[in-house]
Amino acid sequence: MSDRETTRRQIAAAVASLAPVRRFRPGRLALGWLVLGAGAATIGMVLVQSFRPGAFAELLRHPGFGAESLLGLAAVLLAGRAAIGAAVPGDDGRIPWTLLAVGALALWLAFLVGTLFLPSTPPSMAGKRAACFVEVLAWSVPLTAAGLLLQRRGFPLARRRAGMLAGLTAGLIPAWLMQFACMHDAEHGLTHHVAPVAAVVLVAALVGVGLLRSTRTRER
Amino acid sequence: LSDTGDDPDERRWAGWMEAAQAGDRAAYEALLGELASVARRFLLRRLGAVDFVEDVVQEVLLSVHRGRHTWDPRRPFRAWFFAIVRHRCIDQLRRRRAATPEGERVPVETLAQDGDADAMGRDPLADGVDAANLLARLAAPQRRVLELTVFQGLPAAEAGRRLGLSAVAVRVRRHRALARLRGWLEADVRAGVRGDRPGDGADGHGAALAGGELDAGDDGPRTGGSRAAAREDEREEPGP
């Protein structure tokens, strides 16, 4: 049988097995993942230990902390959208979500590094948690799993990149929340809240390559 | 709903895909038939008449089928489709080194130049398209590494022995060559999504993105839009 004949048979088989599908909507799914994920992580963190007293009031009292938090939030949202979009072929075409997410993350990190020299809040140990580093890792595990499962509902072509983005988002959510839940200090934030995200990204990339190998077309 | 602009191929594909997502088999058959031709032409232009073009076409069609629920009618179909083509092409190049058994090794020189075209399943209508293929654009050392490791299926150590390089250097060179190919394919796809035509883009490699059919009388009747695209391609085909 010639190659062309095989292709024709393949088309005939695909047509014969055609069923209506439910569309994969990356925007909605990403929003759901981020909102529910952040909500669940917040509840979990509060159950371990309450958030830093006056953390949210500091947003208004210290504009630098407000700006830093907004940048972090932008990085989380954009990374989440890029992660779910990674399960759609060509999703980065018109709006480069990954580039935007990396840009926002770079700005956030630059801001945090800047606060090493110009602190956005007065130095304080208030709210310090016993194991914030481990907590960031722990909360990122279910968030990564949820992200990868959502990606499996799409059709990720670059599995490693998709996994990395899922891990990045899943790590950034608790890392960002920890800026409110734990003591606020630039060095502590970078080493104990943000640094674990790198490990999550690496693990998610490895898991993603395997887990995203098979995907399911969602038929109605 | 779809952002189709003035592109008749885009409008037609988007319409068919939307119908296929709702379960319309006739539209789906027409779509897959046309996409197979478009993908084949795209690959022939960029890779030359290599022996695995039809394998990639089949992988592309399988991916279109399995990922059809991820296309959103509000987004361009072309970007979605060519992202699949590009990835499947690079996947195939990556896999070939390990997958090519000893008995099936075919020297790339034979495939990329004249040789026995029909025996290799080469489409006579594609003559001349490989004059500007992407492999030919690679720097000679990178192309040589791809020829030995990807097309002839030699292990990195053996390829390195022939080239006077270490196995690690061969792997690094192969990785860079594939990355460069990926970049070019990406640039082609982006040019096509913007609607650029050959001569407008950086290197005139956007031609196949205009669509068009290579196999008249082979894959069924042409649609009006494809006839127009084919005519356009005939005009733009590079000379000998």
Boltz contact constraints between the chains, C-beta under 6 A:
constraints:
  - contact:
      token1: [A, 3]
      token2: [B, 54]
      max_distance: 6.0
  - contact:
      token1: [A, 3]
      token2: [B, 121]
      max_distance: 6.0
  - contact:
      token1: [A, 7]
      token2: [B, 36]
      max_distance: 6.0
  - contact:
      token1: [A, 7]
      token2: [B, 57]
      max_distance: 6.0
  - contact:
      token1: [A, 7]
      token2: [B, 58]
      max_distance: 6.0
  - contact:
      token1: [A, 10]
      token2: [B, 58]
      max_distance: 6.0
  - contact:
      token1: [A, 10]
      token2: [B, 61]
      max_distance: 6.0
  - contact:
      token1: [A, 11]
      token2: [B, 32]
      max_distance: 6.0
  - contact:
      token1: [A, 14]
      token2: [B, 65]
      max_distance: 6.0
  - contact:
      token1: [A, 15]
      token2: [B, 25]
      max_distance: 6.0
  - contact:
      token1: [A, 15]
      token2: [B, 28]
      max_distance: 6.0
  - contact:
      token1: [A, 15]
      token2: [B, 29]
      max_distance: 6.0
  - contact:
      token1: [A, 18]
      token2: [B, 25]
      max_distance: 6.0
  - contact:
      token1: [A, 18]
      token2: [B, 28]
      max_distance: 6.0
  - contact:
      token1: [A, 20]
      token2: [B, 22]
      max_distance: 6.0
  - contact:
      token1: [A, 20]
      token2: [B, 23]
      max_distance: 6.0
  - contact:
      token1: [A, 21]
      token2: [B, 21]
      max_distance: 6.0
  - contact:
      token1: [A, 21]
      token2: [B, 69]
      max_distance: 6.0
  - contact:
      token1: [A, 23]
      token2: [B, 69]
      max_distance: 6.0
  - contact:
      token1: [A, 24]
      token2: [B, 69]
      max_distance: 6.0
  - contact:
      token1: [A, 24]
      token2: [B, 70]
      max_distance: 6.0
  - contact:
      token1: [A, 88]
      token2: [B, 70]
      max_distance: 6.0
  - contact:
      token1: [A, 89]
      token2: [B, 80]
      max_distance: 6.0
  - contact:
      token1: [A, 89]
      token2: [B, 83]
      max_distance: 6.0
  - contact:
      token1: [A, 89]
      token2: [B, 84]
      max_distance: 6.0
  - contact:
      token1: [A, 90]
      token2: [B, 79]
      max_distance: 6.0
  - contact:
      token1: [A, 90]
      token2: [B, 80]
      max_distance: 6.0
  - contact:
      token1: [A, 90]
      token2: [B, 83]
      max_distance: 6.0
  - contact:
      token1: [A, 93]
      token2: [B, 79]
      max_distance: 6.0
  - contact:
      token1: [A, 154]
      token2: [B, 70]
      max_distance: 6.0
  - contact:
      token1: [A, 155]
      token2: [B, 67]
      max_distance: 6.0
  - contact:
      token1: [A, 155]
      token2: [B, 70]
      max_distance: 6.0
  - contact:
      token1: [A, 157]
      token2: [B, 87]
      max_distance: 6.0
  - contact:
      token1: [A, 217]
      token2: [B, 66]
      max_distance: 6.0
  - contact:
      token1: [A, 217]
      token2: [B, 69]
      max_distance: 6.0
  - contact:
      token1: [A, 218]
      token2: [B, 69]
      max_distance: 6.0
